[in-house]
Amino acid sequence: MGRNVRRVVVWLSLIAVVLLGSQWFQRSPKARGPLRAAAVPAIPVVGHAAQKGDLPIYLTGLGSVTAYNTVTVRTRVDGELIRVAFDEGQIVQAGDLLAEIDPRPFQVALTQAEGQSERDMAVLENARVDLARYEVLYAQDSIPKQQLDTQVSTVRQFEAAIKADRGPIDSAKLQLTYTRITSPITGRIGLRLVDVGNIVHATDQTGLAVITQLQPISVIFSISQDYVPQVMKKLRAGQNMRVEAYDRDLKNRIASGTLETIDNQVDVNTGTVRFKGVFANKDNALFPNQFVNARLLIDVKRGVILVPTAAVQRGPESVFVYVITPDSTVEVRNVSLGPIEGDVASINKGLSEGDIVVTQGIDKLQSGAKVTLRDTGTAR
């Protein structure tokens, strides 16, 4: 019995100590201070204000810049290249002299053809004099009719010879003209392919140089076949559809132009259709064979609520955003998501203009969490 009594006394003593310690802890200001300091702090977040505005909708495709016209300058006659009249990379105008072939062989041919023509002309004049004489003699019944007819045929024969002589003369003059090679278009000329002193031929495949027309210039890009009916409808209505060329990173806009046409068939391997945009390219920012990202403006959503795409969260059953309330807490707001363009998303329903949505620090949030707003801005 004595042992049991001592055991009970020890337990009662321990309970009394625990109760007294608990009361002292609750009443002591020094004990309460650390507990309050350990309360969960507000979560720092970055928010953006939803705003009402217009959202342009683009179709984006990889494209390449194509010269509106590309001409390989070739000689049309054979001969020695005696002059190159252009600088590599020069902008040349249509009709500018580019090169010159030795004209002397063609001048000789022209002189020979003109000499033959003059000889035949002299023979023709003599035949005409004889014909006039024969007509007088025939009128006097001094020569037979056959002799007069023969002379008439002789005159016609020499007249035909004169016409035949004009062919070699014109041909020689044309060949002489071809010795001066001029630019057929206005554009930028490339590197020289043949040096002075070489013998060039009309059958040479490389040519003398290549000229590319830079103003205007075109961009060929591919878009999914699903959008062809929508684009064709706008083209048939006569709408000018804007096309923008961006760099490879799709960050810097290089130039703006308009859609000219669409190809007449779908690429069966990719399911895409080629589109052609035309750019004035007055600053020569676009260069032939340059790879660009082409963006075709297909529509503009006007007067919609816009937020950064970083604010939009997707759950298993809904799309939502975290909205900061006036008491600096967040609430989960289900939204109806509209079109997204780049870093901007449109909201059809669920947000009002001016609502602050969280864009950074979302991973630590839950409904009702206390937050501190580090920065705020607008969606665009």
PyMOL commands that set and color helices and strands:
alter all, ss='L'
color gray80, all
select helices_A, chain A and resi 2-27+29-37+104-139+145-178+225-236+309-311+362-364
alter helices_A, ss='H'
color red, helices_A
select strands_A, chain A and resi 43-49+51-67+70-73+79-84+91-92+97-101+180-182+187-189+199-200+209-212+217-224+242-246+253-262+272-279+291-308+313-314+319-324+330-334+336-341+344-349+356-360+371-378
alter strands_A, ss='S'
color yellow, strands_A
deselect
rebuild
show_as cartoon
